Amino acid sequence: MFIARVKRWWGELIDGLTPVYPDPQVLARRCVLLAAAAHAQRDEELLRRDAERTVSPDWFQQPDAIGYAAYADRMVESGGLSGVAKATEYLQELGVTYLHLMPVLKPRPIPNDGGYAVADYREIRDDLGEMADLRELTTALHEAGISLCLDLVLNHVAREHEWARRAQAGEQKYRDYFYIFADRTEPDAYEATLPAVFPDNAPGDFTWDDTLGAWVWTTFNSYQWDLNWTNPDVFADMLDVMLFLANHGVDVLRLDAIAFLYKRQGTDCQNQPEVHHITQALRAVVRMAAASVAFLAEATVAPSALVSYLGRGKHHGKVADLAYNNSLMVQLWSMIASRDTRL
């Protein structure tokens, strides 16, 4: 079955990698090896899930689907993820088929962007338990007919993440995981067209780091370092994280800050075409190893740009399976808060 999936998705993988990486065949083979290792470690319950969803790829579009989003530390009074697992009967009574817990992966100490400055993608927050608790939770949810969505921040990591720490220690391999500049020449050129995400709390898109002795790209906060997705090592390592979470039973990966992945001087460095190439390639490899996993794009962009995250033109049906309509979300909340339904 794995070999059949490799044949099915190989073309989409190559097509996604070729516009971004200089040696797409080499990177593709590396990715398939990661997928093969992950598939070999996948347990029987997840393999059955893969087979079922291969036959019913629209599983997340059923008319009776009901989603429930909650902050993981507030959904239950105590017990972390184990406590959430005990609440599955309640979720079933509500008719819930999709649970989105936010945020779960281990962040840096506060301030941490509400938990989205991830220090370790392979550990969960201390107050929520351990990785084994995540697999126990997904098992309980699956038995109750509920899929789990988790956030995966793609654009950046916390400065406490191992990759950032090794970059600070002077390892060139890991310095290449980030956008690091010796002086302000290139940062100033980029910032000429970059909007500030948090102009009041974190003005500017670059931060001086004393340990690095250089400027590092920090789109969101000074402690969140942007990853260099033109580096094939970044692609492979983040893919491996995806496969790791998939093997813990995660059904949907919310791709946080996906619009910012690719940088191009003279633009706002959002919604670049390469973002969709990268997404297509990631999806192709994940489908090889874990066919039941879907992608949700968290792209806070205008509706006209949002369509591309679901696939347009040559990417049609090949990128994210779901995407947030941020404008609609804002309008719905405004309608409820103001009690005004006028357009």
C-alpha positions in Angstrom: 0.0 0.0 0.0 2.8 2.4 0.8 4.5 1.9 -2.5 1.2 2.5 -4.3 0.8 5.8 -2.4 4.3 6.8 -3.3 3.5 6.2 -7.0 0.3 8.2 -6.6 1.8 11.2 -4.9 5.3 11.3 -6.4 4.4 13.6 -9.3 2.7 16.1 -7.0 5.7 16.0 -4.7 8.2 16.7 -7.6 6.0 19.4 -9.0 5.8 21.1 -5.6 9.6 21.0 -4.9 10.9 21.9 -8.3 10.1 25.7 -8.3 11.6 26.1 -4.8 14.6 23.8 -4.3 17.7 23.3 -6.5 17.8 19.5 -6.3 14.1 18.4 -6.1 14.8 14.7 -6.9 17.3 14.5 -4.0 15.0 16.1 -1.6 12.0 14.0 -2.8 13.9 10.8 -2.2 14.9 12.1 1.3 11.2 12.8 2.0 10.1 9.4 0.8 12.5 7.8 3.2 11.0 9.8 6.1 7.6 8.8 5.0 8.5 5.1 4.8 9.9 5.2 8.3 6.8 7.0 9.6 4.5 4.5 7.8 6.3 1.6 9.3 5.7 3.0 12.8 2.0 3.7 12.2 -0.2 1.5 14.4 -3.1 -0.7 13.3 -5.8 1.8 14.3 -4.3 4.6 12.2 -3.6 2.3 9.2 -7.3 1.3 9.2 -8.2 5.0 9.4 -5.9 5.7 6.4 -7.7 3.0 4.4 -11.2 4.2 5.3 -10.4 7.8 4.4 -8.7 6.9 1.1 -12.1 5.5 0.1 -13.9 8.5 1.6 -11.6 11.5 1.1 -14.4 14.0 1.8 -14.7 12.7 5.4 -14.4 16.3 6.7 -17.1 17.6 4.5 -20.0 15.5 5.7 -23.3 17.4 6.3 -23.5 16.1 9.9 -20.0 17.3 10.8 -19.9 19.6 13.9 -16.7 21.3 15.0 -15.7 22.3 18.5 -12.8 24.6 19.2 -11.4 25.1 22.7 -8.3 26.2 24.6 -6.8 23.0 25.9 -6.2 24.2 29.4 -9.8 25.6 29.8 -11.9 22.8 28.3 -11.8 20.8 31.5 -11.1 21.9 35.1 -8.1 19.6 35.5 -6.2 16.6 34.1 -4.8 18.2 31.0 -5.2 16.0 27.9 -6.2 13.0 30.1 -9.1 15.2 31.4 -10.1 16.0 27.8 -10.1 12.3 27.0 -12.7 11.8 29.8 -14.9 14.4 28.2 -15.4 12.4 25.0 -18.9 11.2 26.0 -20.0 14.8 26.6 -18.7 15.7 23.1 -20.5 12.8 21.6 -23.8 14.0 23.2 -23.2 17.3 21.5 -22.8 15.6 18.2 -19.2 16.8 17.8 -17.1 15.1 15.1 -14.1 17.5 15.0 -12.2 18.8 18.0 -9.7 21.6 17.7 -7.5 22.0 20.8 -5.4 25.2 21.1 -2.4 25.4 21.6 -0.9 22.1 22.7 2.7 21.9 21.7 5.4 23.0 24.2 6.1 26.8 24.0 8.8 29.0 25.5 8.1 30.5 28.9 5.8 33.6 29.0 5.8 35.7 26.9 5.1 33.1 24.3 2.4 34.6 21.9 -0.3 32.8 23.8 1.5 29.5 23.4 2.4 29.8 19.7 6.1 30.4 20.2 6.9 26.7 20.0 10.1 25.6 21.7 9.6 21.9 21.0 7.3 20.3 18.4 7.8 16.9 19.9 6.6 17.7 23.4 3.3 19.0 24.7 2.8 21.7 27.3 3.9 20.7 30.8 0.4 21.6 32.2 -1.3 19.3 29.7 0.7 16.1 30.3 3.1 14.1 28.1 3.1 12.9 24.4 1.7 9.6 25.5 -1.4 11.4 26.8 -1.9 12.8 23.3 -2.0 9.4 21.7 -4.4 8.2 24.4 -6.6 11.2 23.7 -6.7 10.6 20.0 -7.5 6.9 20.6 -10.4 7.9 22.8 -11.6 10.5 20.3 -11.4 8.2 17.4 -13.4 5.6 19.2 -16.1 8.3 19.8 -16.1 9.2 16.1 -14.2 12.5 16.7 -11.2 13.8 14.8 -8.5 16.0 16.4 -7.0 19.1 15.0 -3.8 20.6 16.4 -1.9 23.8 15.5 1.4 23.5 13.8 3.3 26.8 13.5 5.3 26.6 10.2 6.7 30.1 9.8 8.7 30.4 13.0 10.1 28.8 16.1 10.8 30.2 19.6 14.4 31.4 20.1 14.6 28.6 22.7 14.0 25.9 20.1 16.9 23.5 19.6 17.5 24.8 16.0 17.7 28.4 17.3 20.0 27.4 20.2 22.3 25.6 17.9 22.4 28.6 15.6 23.3 30.7 18.5 26.0 28.3 19.4 27.6 29.0 16.0 26.6 25.8 14.0 26.4 26.9 10.4 23.9 24.2 9.5 21.4 25.7 11.9 22.2 29.3 11.2 21.0 28.4 7.7 17.6 27.5 9.2 17.0 31.2 9.7 17.3 34.6 8.0 20.4 36.0 9.7 22.1 39.2 8.6 25.4 40.8 9.8 24.2 44.4 9.2 21.0 46.3 8.4 21.5 46.5 4.6 19.2 43.6 3.6 16.7 44.0 6.5 16.3 47.7 5.6 15.7 46.7 1.9 13.0 44.1 3.0 11.4 46.4 5.5 10.7 49.0 2.8 7.7 47.0 1.7 7.0 44.9 4.9 3.9 45.7 7.0 4.3 45.3 10.7 2.2 42.5 12.2 2.4 43.9 15.8 3.4 47.5 15.3 2.8 48.5 18.9 4.2 45.5 20.8 6.9 44.3 18.3 7.7 47.1 15.8 9.9 46.0 12.9 10.5 42.6 11.3 14.1 42.1 12.4 15.7 41.7 15.9 19.3 42.1 17.0 20.4 39.0 18.9 23.5 39.4 21.0 24.3 35.7 21.1 24.2 35.5 17.3 25.9 38.9 16.9 23.6 39.5 14.0 20.0 40.5 13.0 17.4 37.7 12.7 14.1 37.9 10.9 11.2 38.0 13.4 7.9 38.8 11.7 5.8 38.4 14.8 7.7 38.9 18.0 11.4 39.2 18.8 11.4 35.8 20.4 9.9 34.1 17.3 12.5 33.4 14.6 11.3 33.0 11.0 12.4 29.8 9.4 14.2 29.8 6.0 12.0 27.6 3.9 14.3 27.9 0.9 16.6 25.5 2.9 15.7 21.9 2.1 16.8 20.8 5.6 14.0 23.0 7.0 11.5 21.4 4.7 12.6 17.9 5.7 12.7 18.5 9.4 9.2 20.2 9.4 7.9 17.3 7.4 9.3 14.9 10.0 7.4 16.8 12.7 4.2 16.5 10.7 4.7 12.8 10.4 5.5 12.5 14.1 2.2 14.2 15.0 0.3 12.2 12.5 1.6 9.0 14.2 0.2 10.3 17.4 -3.3 10.3 15.9 -3.7 13.9 14.9 -6.2 14.1 12.0 -5.9 17.7 11.0 -2.9 19.9 11.1 -3.7 23.6 11.2 -0.8 25.3 9.3 -0.3 28.4 11.3 1.1 31.6 9.7 1.4 29.7 6.4 1.1 32.9 4.3 4.5 34.1 5.5 6.6 31.1 4.6 8.4 32.6 1.5 10.2 35.9 1.5 10.7 38.0 -1.6 12.3 41.4 -1.5 10.1 44.2 -2.9 6.9 42.5 -1.7 5.0 42.2 1.6 6.4 38.6 1.8 2.9 37.1 2.1 1.0 34.9 -0.3 4.0 34.3 -2.5 3.5 31.5 -5.1 6.2 29.4 -3.5 4.0 29.0 -0.4 1.6 26.9 -2.5 4.4 24.9 -4.0 5.7 24.1 -0.5 2.2 23.2 0.8 1.6 20.9 -2.2 4.9 19.0 -1.6 4.2 18.6 2.2 0.7 17.3 1.5 2.0 14.8 -1.0 4.5 13.3 1.3 2.1 13.2 4.3 -0.5 11.4 2.1 2.1 8.8 1.3 2.6 7.9 5.0 -0.6 9.0 6.7 -3.4 9.2 4.1 -6.0 10.1 6.7 -4.4 13.5 7.7 -5.8 16.7 6.3 -4.4 20.3 6.2 -6.1 23.4 7.4 -4.6 26.7 6.2 -4.5 29.5 8.8 -4.0 32.3 6.4 -5.3 35.7 7.6 -5.7 37.1 4.1 -8.3 38.7 1.9 -11.0 36.4 0.4 -9.5 36.9 -3.0 -6.1 35.5 -1.8 -7.7 32.8 0.3 -8.8 30.7 -2.6 -5.2 29.9 -3.6 -4.7 28.2 -0.2 -7.4 25.7 -1.2 -5.9 25.3 -4.7 -6.2 27.3 -7.8 -5.0 26.5 -11.3 -2.2 23.8 -11.3 -2.6 23.6 -7.5 -6.3 22.8 -7.6 -7.1 20.1 -5.1 -3.4 19.7 -4.1 -2.8 22.1 -1.2 -4.8 22.7 1.9 -8.0 20.7 2.4 -9.6 23.4 4.5 -9.0 27.1 5.1 -10.2 29.8 7.5 -12.4 32.6 6.0 -11.1 35.3 8.3 -13.4 38.0 6.9 -16.5 35.8 7.5 -15.3 35.0 11.0 -14.9 38.7 11.9 -18.3 39.5 10.4 -20.0 36.7 12.3 -18.5 37.8 15.6 -19.3 41.5 14.9 -22.9 40.5 14.1 -23.3 38.7 17.4 -21.5 41.3 19.5 -23.4 44.2 17.9 -26.7 42.4 17.3 -26.7 43.9 13.9 -27.1 41.6 10.9 -26.9 44.2 8.2 -24.2 43.7 5.6 
